[in-house]
Amino acid sequence: MKTRAEFFLTAFRQRQWLLPVLLSLLLLAQLLLSVQQNSQHADESTHLYSGYRILKCGDYAYGREHPPLSKMLAAFPLVLQNVPVDCAAAPVGSEEADEAVVWLYGQPNWWKLLTAARAAASLSCVLLLIATWLAARVCFGEREAALAAAFLVFEPNILAHGALVLTDTLTSALFVLTVLAVYRWCVKQTPWYLAASGVLFGLALLSKNSSPGLVFILAAIAAIVPFVSPEVPPEKRAPRLGRNLAALVPILLLAAVVVWAGYGFQGSSTRQRRASDVSTEAQAAPGSTLPLSVRALTGIRALHLLPQPYLDGLIDAHNVVAGEVGGVDILGKHYLRPPRFAMPLTISVKLTLGFFGILSLGAVGLALCGRKGLAATAVMLLPVLCYLLLSLLVKREVGIRYLLPVLPFAVILGSAGAVVLTRRYRWAQAVVIILLVAHAASSLRCYPNYLSYANEAWGGPQNLYRIAAPDIGQAYWQVSEYLKSNPNVPCWIQAETFIPPDAYGIRCARFGLLTVQNIPDRMNGIVVLSSLNFAHLTKHGEWLAGFQNAQPVAKLGGSAMLVFRGSFDTRSVEARGDDGIAMVLGRRGQFPEALAFAEKAAELEPDSAFTHMFLGGVLMENGQPEPAMEECIKARAIIRSDPNQADVEPLTDDVLRLLSSKFGMPLPEGVTSEAPQS
């Protein structure tokens, strides 16, 4: 007869899927309740419009730098509602973000559409939870799976992005499933695991443009498993290594078929031609000077091994990642490019202290295991190490959402090691419970502002704007509610995203680089500033210098939007507005009209390298090369005296090169005739 303990253990195993199902419901509840209080993330309209154009128009060219799978998942509910869309080709030079915003907010029920898309997108987060639970259970055991899933349910960064129309959580889920399938193939060598590996890798490639890097992780797993798995006898390690590496060929071929299927077996972008197509064609031309990675992509493109929109998107994404950066502000200091400590700093701020605790506990527990469980530990650790190493090679700032694919592996490792300790020491059980409670409490404490999460050691969400800018457009509903409690007070809002504030009931005058509007010398009343530019008032950001010594009366969306009240000198803001008007007029070809605004901006902000560089460009377009050269030389002199403005130098040098090519003017010393290669 079975003992009572054996009976309950058997019953639990028969209902083993009950736990992930219950945790999935808890996860969905948090996601859908919190996201209802967030306005549109800056990227959501573009992704949603792109996914809908794919489903309705077969247009894979729009937003091609992001593969289609995640976007199609989010857009599917809109297909059921037959939302109108113009499938005609967009003109060359049109801004995709502008098109997407006009389309989304042009729908009378736009909020319901966005909510439905977010509900569909949240299913990828459920898949991530199940994938994490399954990987932990297969690699380590049921207790480890339960603990890992519980930690993931309250992970604030997963909650921040899980219900948004983005690509990160689906990619994270497919990363876990692909790694698990390849690991099982290396151990069991069955055709089903081989086929699953190829299909899952193909789906990962269709979800995000960083997924090709997964091939290095899979190769590392195939190489290491024969030497750490106890299921492989020593005499069979070398043959198994050969079979594992050879298996990468059918995996890649099957993944390629899945990618072709994801693009409807379309070989080219026939629906429309974007402005970026011109630069892509130039890069793909024979004899062009390109980095090795881009040459490889253009070679594959020439052979038509993968769909052209997919490869063009990878080339576009490579240019963004490897191109020159515009500078970043971290901890009150301006950097021309992200410093090496940027990614470790992001991790130290955005993960809960409870998460760090379980990782530390897990490291101790796994170290005590010795070779027992070494294969599973190595397989879970390799993606973390490889992904973080690849992230260090990126020239641009790496936000926490780009690191989401490593979080499931990290939480599995931490949980596995922690369970080892709980089996050996009674005190460890209490510590694990305390860490889980602390993790959940820290996460729930910032509800619904998960996008602004910062742990207690860094001052929490209200202090994040002093470390890094948390504004990506998510706090407009909260701004609207705040203004309702302060009626009849003149108000201004800085809006640097494409999201229209008036759609959220914000009836304030708008200012910022994306706004075509005259700005007064002085603002009186309520001024709402985005942390995107206000976070660090270095010399680079001195156009908001009028607010430098003021204290915000409220912080909304965690600290995404900062509210000031009083009277403020805004002449430098006026200069930024004049540059914005000049920029729009220049795009329309109205250069004489643009010149008046650019000259006014340079007068208002004479110590800004940007205003002089911009004025030089407008003067050049008006056929005045000598004054244009003088303005660019002024900009370079300002940059030499103020290194914080050095990120304007590449733009200034570009204007000087154009002056040289169009008017035959000699280049100043230190400026080369060709832009440096990235």
GIJO-V845297 format. One record per residue. N is the residue number from 1. SS is DSSP state (H for helix, E for strand, L for the rest). Layout:
# GIJO-V845297
n=N ss=SS
n=N ss=SS
This chain:
# GIJO-V845297
n=1 ss=L
n=2 ss=L
n=3 ss=L
n=4 ss=H
n=5 ss=H
n=6 ss=H
n=7 ss=H
n=8 ss=H
n=9 ss=H
n=10 ss=H
n=11 ss=H
n=12 ss=H
n=13 ss=H
n=14 ss=H
n=15 ss=L
n=16 ss=H
n=17 ss=H
n=18 ss=H
n=19 ss=H
n=20 ss=H
n=21 ss=H
n=22 ss=H
n=23 ss=H
n=24 ss=H
n=25 ss=H
n=26 ss=H
n=27 ss=H
n=28 ss=H
n=29 ss=H
n=30 ss=H
n=31 ss=H
n=32 ss=H
n=33 ss=H
n=34 ss=H
n=35 ss=H
n=36 ss=L
n=37 ss=L
n=38 ss=L
n=39 ss=L
n=40 ss=L
n=41 ss=L
n=42 ss=L
n=43 ss=L
n=44 ss=H
n=45 ss=H
n=46 ss=H
n=47 ss=H
n=48 ss=H
n=49 ss=H
n=50 ss=H
n=51 ss=H
n=52 ss=H
n=53 ss=H
n=54 ss=H
n=55 ss=H
n=56 ss=H
n=57 ss=H
n=58 ss=L
n=59 ss=L
n=60 ss=L
n=61 ss=L
n=62 ss=L
n=63 ss=L
n=64 ss=L
n=65 ss=L
n=66 ss=L
n=67 ss=L
n=68 ss=L
n=69 ss=H
n=70 ss=H
n=71 ss=H
n=72 ss=H
n=73 ss=H
n=74 ss=H
n=75 ss=H
n=76 ss=H
n=77 ss=H
n=78 ss=H
n=79 ss=H
n=80 ss=H
n=81 ss=L
n=82 ss=L
n=83 ss=L
n=84 ss=L
n=85 ss=L
n=86 ss=L
n=87 ss=L
n=88 ss=L
n=89 ss=L
n=90 ss=L
n=91 ss=L
n=92 ss=L
n=93 ss=L
n=94 ss=L
n=95 ss=L
n=96 ss=H
n=97 ss=H
n=98 ss=H
n=99 ss=H
n=100 ss=H
n=101 ss=H
n=102 ss=H
n=103 ss=H
n=104 ss=H
n=105 ss=H
n=106 ss=L
n=107 ss=L
n=108 ss=L
n=109 ss=L
n=110 ss=H
n=111 ss=H
n=112 ss=H
n=113 ss=H
n=114 ss=H
n=115 ss=H
n=116 ss=H
n=117 ss=H
n=118 ss=H
n=119 ss=H
n=120 ss=H
n=121 ss=H
n=122 ss=H
n=123 ss=H
n=124 ss=H
n=125 ss=H
n=126 ss=H
n=127 ss=H
n=128 ss=H
n=129 ss=H
n=130 ss=H
n=131 ss=H
n=132 ss=H
n=133 ss=H
n=134 ss=H
n=135 ss=H
n=136 ss=H
n=137 ss=H
n=138 ss=H
n=139 ss=H
n=140 ss=L
n=141 ss=L
n=142 ss=H
n=143 ss=H
n=144 ss=H
n=145 ss=H
n=146 ss=H
n=147 ss=H
n=148 ss=H
n=149 ss=H
n=150 ss=H
n=151 ss=H
n=152 ss=H
n=153 ss=H
n=154 ss=L
n=155 ss=L
n=156 ss=H
n=157 ss=H
n=158 ss=H
n=159 ss=H
n=160 ss=H
n=161 ss=H
n=162 ss=L
n=163 ss=L
n=164 ss=L
n=165 ss=L
n=166 ss=L
n=167 ss=L
n=168 ss=H
n=169 ss=H
n=170 ss=H
n=171 ss=H
n=172 ss=H
n=173 ss=H
n=174 ss=H
n=175 ss=H
n=176 ss=H
n=177 ss=H
n=178 ss=H
n=179 ss=H
n=180 ss=H
n=181 ss=H
n=182 ss=H
n=183 ss=H
n=184 ss=H
n=185 ss=H
n=186 ss=H
n=187 ss=H
n=188 ss=H
n=189 ss=L
n=190 ss=L
n=191 ss=H
n=192 ss=H
n=193 ss=H
n=194 ss=H
n=195 ss=H
n=196 ss=H
n=197 ss=H
n=198 ss=H
n=199 ss=H
n=200 ss=H
n=201 ss=H
n=202 ss=H
n=203 ss=H
n=204 ss=H
n=205 ss=H
n=206 ss=L
n=207 ss=L
n=208 ss=L
n=209 ss=L
n=210 ss=L
n=211 ss=H
n=212 ss=H
n=213 ss=H
n=214 ss=H
n=215 ss=H
n=216 ss=H
n=217 ss=H
n=218 ss=H
n=219 ss=H
n=220 ss=H
n=221 ss=H
n=222 ss=H
n=223 ss=H
n=224 ss=H
n=225 ss=H
n=226 ss=H
n=227 ss=H
n=228 ss=H
n=229 ss=L
n=230 ss=L
n=231 ss=L
n=232 ss=L
n=233 ss=L
n=234 ss=H
n=235 ss=H
n=236 ss=H
n=237 ss=H
n=238 ss=H
n=239 ss=H
n=240 ss=H
n=241 ss=H
n=242 ss=H
n=243 ss=H
n=244 ss=H
n=245 ss=H
n=246 ss=H
n=247 ss=H
n=248 ss=H
n=249 ss=H
n=250 ss=H
n=251 ss=H
n=252 ss=H
n=253 ss=H
n=254 ss=H
n=255 ss=H
n=256 ss=H
n=257 ss=H
n=258 ss=H
n=259 ss=H
n=260 ss=H
n=261 ss=H
n=262 ss=H
n=263 ss=L
n=264 ss=L
n=265 ss=L
n=266 ss=L
n=267 ss=L
n=268 ss=L
n=269 ss=L
n=270 ss=L
n=271 ss=L
n=272 ss=L
n=273 ss=L
n=274 ss=L
n=275 ss=L
n=276 ss=H
n=277 ss=H
n=278 ss=H
n=279 ss=H
n=280 ss=H
n=281 ss=H
n=282 ss=H
n=283 ss=H
n=284 ss=H
n=285 ss=L
n=286 ss=L
n=287 ss=L
n=288 ss=L
n=289 ss=L
n=290 ss=L
n=291 ss=L
n=292 ss=H
n=293 ss=H
n=294 ss=H
n=295 ss=H
n=296 ss=H
n=297 ss=H
n=298 ss=H
n=299 ss=H
n=300 ss=H
n=301 ss=H
n=302 ss=H
n=303 ss=H
n=304 ss=L
n=305 ss=L
n=306 ss=L
n=307 ss=L
n=308 ss=H
n=309 ss=H
n=310 ss=H
n=311 ss=H
n=312 ss=H
n=313 ss=H
n=314 ss=H
n=315 ss=H
n=316 ss=H
n=317 ss=H
n=318 ss=H
n=319 ss=H
n=320 ss=H
n=321 ss=H
n=322 ss=H
n=323 ss=L
n=324 ss=L
n=325 ss=L
n=326 ss=L
n=327 ss=L
n=328 ss=E
n=329 ss=E
n=330 ss=E
n=331 ss=L
n=332 ss=L
n=333 ss=E
n=334 ss=E
n=335 ss=E
n=336 ss=L
n=337 ss=L
n=338 ss=L
n=339 ss=L
n=340 ss=L
n=341 ss=H
n=342 ss=H
n=343 ss=H
n=344 ss=H
n=345 ss=H
n=346 ss=H
n=347 ss=H
n=348 ss=H
n=349 ss=H
n=350 ss=H
n=351 ss=L
n=352 ss=L
n=353 ss=H
n=354 ss=H
n=355 ss=H
n=356 ss=H
n=357 ss=H
n=358 ss=H
n=359 ss=H
n=360 ss=H
n=361 ss=H
n=362 ss=H
n=363 ss=H
n=364 ss=H
n=365 ss=H
n=366 ss=H
n=367 ss=H
n=368 ss=H
n=369 ss=H
n=370 ss=L
n=371 ss=L
n=372 ss=L
n=373 ss=L
n=374 ss=H
n=375 ss=H
n=376 ss=H
n=377 ss=H
n=378 ss=H
n=379 ss=H
n=380 ss=H
n=381 ss=H
n=382 ss=H
n=383 ss=H
n=384 ss=H
n=385 ss=H
n=386 ss=H
n=387 ss=H
n=388 ss=H
n=389 ss=H
n=390 ss=H
n=391 ss=H
n=392 ss=H
n=393 ss=H
n=394 ss=L
n=395 ss=L
n=396 ss=L
n=397 ss=L
n=398 ss=L
n=399 ss=L
n=400 ss=H
n=401 ss=H
n=402 ss=H
n=403 ss=H
n=404 ss=H
n=405 ss=H
n=406 ss=H
n=407 ss=H
n=408 ss=H
n=409 ss=H
n=410 ss=H
n=411 ss=H
n=412 ss=H
n=413 ss=H
n=414 ss=H
n=415 ss=H
n=416 ss=H
n=417 ss=H
n=418 ss=H
n=419 ss=H
n=420 ss=H
n=421 ss=H
n=422 ss=H
n=423 ss=H
n=424 ss=H
n=425 ss=L
n=426 ss=H
n=427 ss=H
n=428 ss=H
n=429 ss=H
n=430 ss=H
n=431 ss=H
n=432 ss=H
n=433 ss=H
n=434 ss=H
n=435 ss=H
n=436 ss=H
n=437 ss=H
n=438 ss=H
n=439 ss=H
n=440 ss=H
n=441 ss=H
n=442 ss=H
n=443 ss=H
n=444 ss=H
n=445 ss=H
n=446 ss=L
n=447 ss=L
n=448 ss=L
n=449 ss=L
n=450 ss=H
n=451 ss=H
n=452 ss=H
n=453 ss=L
n=454 ss=L
n=455 ss=L
n=456 ss=H
n=457 ss=H
n=458 ss=H
n=459 ss=L
n=460 ss=L
n=461 ss=H
n=462 ss=H
n=463 ss=H
n=464 ss=H
n=465 ss=H
n=466 ss=H
n=467 ss=L
n=468 ss=L
n=469 ss=L
n=470 ss=L
n=471 ss=L
n=472 ss=L
n=473 ss=L
n=474 ss=L
n=475 ss=L
n=476 ss=H
n=477 ss=H
n=478 ss=H
n=479 ss=H
n=480 ss=H
n=481 ss=H
n=482 ss=H
n=483 ss=H
n=484 ss=H
n=485 ss=L
n=486 ss=L
n=487 ss=L
n=488 ss=L
n=489 ss=L
n=490 ss=L
n=491 ss=E
n=492 ss=E
n=493 ss=E
n=494 ss=E
n=495 ss=L
n=496 ss=L
n=497 ss=L
n=498 ss=L
n=499 ss=L
n=500 ss=L
n=501 ss=H
n=502 ss=H
n=503 ss=H
n=504 ss=H
n=505 ss=L
n=506 ss=L
n=507 ss=L
n=508 ss=L
n=509 ss=E
n=510 ss=E
n=511 ss=E
n=512 ss=L
n=513 ss=L
n=514 ss=L
n=515 ss=L
n=516 ss=L
n=517 ss=L
n=518 ss=L
n=519 ss=L
n=520 ss=L
n=521 ss=L
n=522 ss=E
n=523 ss=E
n=524 ss=E
n=525 ss=E
n=526 ss=E
n=527 ss=E
n=528 ss=E
n=529 ss=E
n=530 ss=E
n=531 ss=H
n=532 ss=H
n=533 ss=H
n=534 ss=H
n=535 ss=L
n=536 ss=L
n=537 ss=L
n=538 ss=L
n=539 ss=H
n=540 ss=H
n=541 ss=H
n=542 ss=H
n=543 ss=H
n=544 ss=H
n=545 ss=H
n=546 ss=H
n=547 ss=H
n=548 ss=L
n=549 ss=L
n=550 ss=L
n=551 ss=L
n=552 ss=L
n=553 ss=L
n=554 ss=E
n=555 ss=E
n=556 ss=E
n=557 ss=L
n=558 ss=L
n=559 ss=L
n=560 ss=L
n=561 ss=E
n=562 ss=E
n=563 ss=E
n=564 ss=E
n=565 ss=E
n=566 ss=E
n=567 ss=E
n=568 ss=E
n=569 ss=E
n=570 ss=L
n=571 ss=H
n=572 ss=H
n=573 ss=H
n=574 ss=H
n=575 ss=H
n=576 ss=H
n=577 ss=H
n=578 ss=H
n=579 ss=H
n=580 ss=H
n=581 ss=H
n=582 ss=H
n=583 ss=H
n=584 ss=H
n=585 ss=H
n=586 ss=H
n=587 ss=H
n=588 ss=L
n=589 ss=L
n=590 ss=L
n=591 ss=H
n=592 ss=H
n=593 ss=H
n=594 ss=H
n=595 ss=H
n=596 ss=H
n=597 ss=H
n=598 ss=H
n=599 ss=H
n=600 ss=H
n=601 ss=H
n=602 ss=H
n=603 ss=H
n=604 ss=H
n=605 ss=L
n=606 ss=L
n=607 ss=L
n=608 ss=L
n=609 ss=H
n=610 ss=H
n=611 ss=H
n=612 ss=H
n=613 ss=H
n=614 ss=H
n=615 ss=H
n=616 ss=H
n=617 ss=H
n=618 ss=H
n=619 ss=H
n=620 ss=H
n=621 ss=H
n=622 ss=L
n=623 ss=L
n=624 ss=L
n=625 ss=H
n=626 ss=H
n=627 ss=H
n=628 ss=H
n=629 ss=H
n=630 ss=H
n=631 ss=H
n=632 ss=H
n=633 ss=H
n=634 ss=H
n=635 ss=H
n=636 ss=H
n=637 ss=H
n=638 ss=H
n=639 ss=H
n=640 ss=H
n=641 ss=H
n=642 ss=L
n=643 ss=H
n=644 ss=H
n=645 ss=H
n=646 ss=H
n=647 ss=H
n=648 ss=H
n=649 ss=H
n=650 ss=H
n=651 ss=H
n=652 ss=H
n=653 ss=H
n=654 ss=H
n=655 ss=H
n=656 ss=H
n=657 ss=H
n=658 ss=H
n=659 ss=H
n=660 ss=H
n=661 ss=H
n=662 ss=H
n=663 ss=H
n=664 ss=L
n=665 ss=L
n=666 ss=L
n=667 ss=L
n=668 ss=L
n=669 ss=L
n=670 ss=L
n=671 ss=L
n=672 ss=L
n=673 ss=L
n=674 ss=L
n=675 ss=L
n=676 ss=L
n=677 ss=L
n=678 ss=L
